[in-house]
Each structure stands twice: as structure tokens, then as C-alpha cells.
Amino acid sequence: MFKKMLSRRLIINTLAAGALLFTAGITEAQEKFIVVASTTSTEQSGLFSHILPIFTQKTGIAVRVVAQGTGQALKTGEKGDADVVFVHDAVAERKFVDAGWGVDRRLVMYNDFVIVGPKADPAKVAGGKDALAAYKKIAAAKAPFASRGDSSGTHAAELRLWKEAGIEPKAGGDWYRETGSGMGPTLNTASAMNAYAYTDRGTWLNFKNRGELSIVVEGDTRLFNQYGVMLVNPAKHAHVKVEMAKAFINWLTSNEGQAAIASYKIDGEQLFFPNYKPGAQAS
């Protein structure tokens, strides 16, 4: 008798478990969501945590973010593993569109890059507004510098500055360290090493483990940091969720979306500045 009761219980439990899995599968299938491949800066700055709940509440569409360096985010879009790409490297974005992987590129917002460094300032660059002059001094002093080294938009911008300054940092010795990781981990490395680093201001403002680091160079027009959004081309990947993806892009560039971006602040300081212009062609 006991064995029969035990057997019935096992059957009932197995059926119940199967029903739960089936129900969970239906729920997930019915959930409206898109995948956005974006930069680590939009996530680590806290921007997405601020704006995505507003979008989801308005539309019922959830947004699953794949946070990577811009180079990797564009590759994710190229492979069709995202519906939208939201990054910050205009040169790479244009190539992505020209190759047919993305459509409807729009400028969304901007902020700027800054150079941070230790309070001891061994390269004597603090207070400067010339990023190229700062790079030359850092290289001359062989002062520790932590680079992302991850083909991200930030890394690409950093490398363009080194090139413009006429310096090949990798050839200069072990003062130049590539972390191969995102902005937050790279800033952690810089903090631990008392090294200089190149970072977007948004991530810096949300970064807590600063140690001896502070902003040493800012205000150079070369440090401008523009963000763009694109729909992954459905002609290349038929499974792209076009309508929901367009709803997200349209919301980002609507008055409501732009206001949501502008409203994100840390200690009263605005991190991103919306600059979408209706009818303007992204260049």
C-alpha cells in the first residue's frame, strides 16, 4: 500500500513539474521583448536602469541588454543576435550601415570623455584641457596608463588620440597596460595601479572605487562622445523584431525619451545630453 501511494505521489509531482515548465514556456513565449546590443558605458553609468523601466511601462516591451564594447556590440548585430544596436563610435557605425547590417541610424545623445589620473599626477597634466599634450606628457614620463584594449568605442577613441599625438603606446614599455575588459573593470585596475585612464564621463560619475583617482584633463573638443542607435537590418536577418525595435528607437528619439535621458543625474550632474533632431540625417 505504501509503495502504491509513493508511486502515485511521484506521478503527481512529475506531472505538476511538467505543467509548471509548460506554463513557464508559454509565459516566456508570450513576453514581448527585444535585444539591444549596447556599450558597457550605457549600462555601467546607470542610464539603462533609469530609462528602460519608463519605456517598458509605456509599451509593455521589455529590453534585454547585451552590454559589450562597441566593436563587439556591432558584431552581435552583424550576426543577428540583437534587434537594435546602441553604441558610440561614429566611424564604426557608418561602416556597419554601409555594409548593410544596420538601417535607420539616428544620433541620440552625447557626453564627453575625460582623462583621470592619480592625485600625485606624475605626468603633471592635471588641470589641462589639451588631451594630446596630456598624452605626450604621460608617455614621456612613462606613467602607468590603463587602457581598455577591447575594441570598444572608448578604446577606439583613445587610440585615435594616441595616433594624433604621434605616439605608439604599446611600443613604449610596460607603463601602458591593456585590460581587455569594460570601463568599470579598467577603472578598477587604474585605481589599484594609481594609473591614468581614458573614460566616458557617465561611467566615471557612477564609479565608486576611485581611490586616489580624479579627473585631470577635460574640456578638449576632441573628447566629444556621440551615441547612435540603429535597427539591425531585417533584410539580413528576418527574425529581427522590427515593430518592437522601431518602437524602442522611436521612443528614444521622441520628446519623452529624450527627456528621460536628460533627467538622469548623479549628485545633480547630468550624465547624457539628448541631441536627436527630427528629420536630420545621421552623418
N, C-alpha and C positions, 0 to 999 in steps of 0.2 A: 504493500500500500504506500509506504513511504517513498519507494522508488518511483511509483507512478506519479505521485504528487510532485516529486522533484523534477521528473521528466516534463510534466505539464508546465511547471514554472519556467523551465529552461526554454520551452517552446514559446510561451507567452512573452518572456523577456526578449527573446530573439526577434519575435515579430514586432514588439514595441520599438526595439532599437532600429529595426529596418524602417519602420514608419517614420521615426524621427529623422533618419538620414534622408528619406524620400522627401519629407516636408522641408528639410533644410535645403535640399537641392532645388525644390520648386521656388522657395523664397529667394535663393541666390539668383536663379534664372529670371525671376520677376524684378529683381532690383535694377533700377536704372543707374548706370554708372558709365563714366568714361575714364580712360587712362591718359594722364598728362605727363609726358617726359619733360622734366624741367631741371633747372640748375640747383645745386646744393644751396646757393645763396637765397633763393626764394623760400626754401624750406627752413634753413638754419637761422635766417633772420626772423622767422616767426610770421612772415607775411601770409603764407597759406593758411596757417592756423587761424588767422584773423579774417580773411576774406572768403574762404571756401564754405564755412557754415552759412554765410549770408546767401551765397549762390544756391547752395543745396536747399535751404529753407524756401527760397523763392521758386525754384524749379522742380524740386524733388529729384534732381540728378546728383548723385554722389560723384566725387572726383577722387580717383586713386592716383597719387603722385608717385612717379619714379624719379627720385632725386639723384642726379648724376652731374658730372661735369658736362658742359655744353657739347663737347665733342662726342661723348658717349650718348647724351640725350638725342643728338641728331642721328646717330647710328641706330638708336632704338626706334626712332621714327622711320628711318630708311627701311628697317626690317619689318615694319608694320606692327610693332609691338606697342604702339601708342596711337591715340586718336588725335592728339594735339601735342605740339612741341612749343615750349615757352622758355626761351633762352636769351643769352646776351653776348653774341658775337656776330656783328653785322656782316662781316666778310664771310664767315661760315654759313650764316643763314641764307645769304644770296646764292651761294653755291648750291645749297640744299634745294632752293626753289628753282634755280636754273637747271638743275639736273632732273627736275620733275618730281621730286619726292614730297615737296610741300606746296601748298597753294594758299592764297589769301593772307600773305604776310602783312601784319599790322604792327606799328610801333605802339607800345602800351604805356611805358613808364621809363623813368631814368633815375639814377642816383649817381654816385661817383665812387671812384677807387681812392684809397689813401695808402700811404706807406706808414707802417707802425714800426716802432723800434724800442730798444731798452732806454730807460731814463739816463743811463750812463752815456749813451749816444757816442760810441767810439768813432763813428764816421763824421761826427759833427754836422749833422744835416737838420737837426730839429729847428722848426720854425720856418723852414724853406717852403717855397711854392713852385720850385723847378724840379720836376721829377727826374729829368735827365741829369742834372747837376748832382742830385742826390745819389743816383745810381753810380755815377763816376766816382764819387767820394767813398761810397760803400765798397766798390771794387778795389779802389786804391788802398783802402785801409784793410782789405781782406776781412771785413767784419762779417760775422755769421749772418747768413740770409737763408730763410726757409721759404722754399718755393713749392707750390702745389705739384708741379710736374705731372699733371694728369690730363693734359689736352682740354682743359675746361676753358670757358670764356675768359675767366680771370687769368689763367695761366697764359693763354694766347695774348691777352693784353699786356701782361708782364713781359713776355718775350719780345713783343713789338717795341717796347720801351728800351730793353737792353740793346736791341739791334739799332735803334735810332741813336742810342748813346755810343754806338761803336764798340760794344763790349760783348764778348762771348763768355758768359759767366762760368759755364761748365769747364772751360779751359784754364780757369784762374786758380784752381786748387780746391781744397776741401771746405773752404768757407761757404760755398754755395751748396745747399742741401735740398734735394728734391724728395718730397714725402710721398708722392704718388697717391695722394688722398684729397679729400674735400677741404673746404675752407676752415671749418671748425677744427678738425684734427691738425691741420697745418698751423693754425694759430696756437693750438696747444703745444706743438713742437717748438714754435718760435718762443713761446712763453718759457718753456723748460730750458731752452738754449740761450735765452736773452738775445735773440736774433731779430733782425729786421724781417719784415714780410710785406707783401703786397696783397691788399684785401679790399673787397667791396665794403662800403661803409655800413650797409644794412647788417651784414653778418657781424661786423665789429661791434656795432651798438648792442647787439643781442648776446655778445660773447662775455662770459663771466670770469673765465680763468685768465685774467690779463697779467697777473703778476707784476713785473716791472715794465710792461709794455704800455706805450701810449702813442697817439698819432704824432708823427714827426714831420710829415710832409702832406700837404693838402692844398687844393685850390688851383692846381695846374689844369688848363683846359684839356690837356692830353688824358686826364683822368676821368673824363666823362664816360658814363656807363649806361648805355641804352639797352632796353629789353624789348624783344619782339615775340609775337605769337604767330603760329602757323597751323593750318589744318593739314594733317597728313593726307596726301593725295589719294582719294578713293579710287582713282583710275589705276593706281599702282597696287592698292590693297582694298579689295572690295568689301572686306569686313569692317572697315573704319565706320564708326558710328557717326555718320555725317550730321544728322539733325541735332543730336545732343552735343556734339563737338562744336557745331556752329552756334548753338545756344550759349555755350560757355564763352566762346570768342566774342560773340555779340555782347554778352553781359560785361566782360572785361573792358570793352571799349565803349560801353554805354555810360551815361551820366552817373547811374547808380554804381556801376563797377569802378569807375574812375574815382568817385567819391569814397568808396570803400578803401581803395588803395591809399588815397591821400589821408584817410583817417587813422592809418596805422602809425602809431608813435611809441617811442620808448623814452620815458622820462621827459615827455613833452617834445621830443625831437622827431620830426617826420623822417621816415626811412626811405620812402619812394615817392616820386613826383610824377603823377599821371600826365601824359602828353600826347594822347591819341587825338588826331584831328580828322573829323569825318570828311570823307572824300579825298583825303590826302593819300598819295601813293607812297608806300614804304620804299625808301631808296637804300 
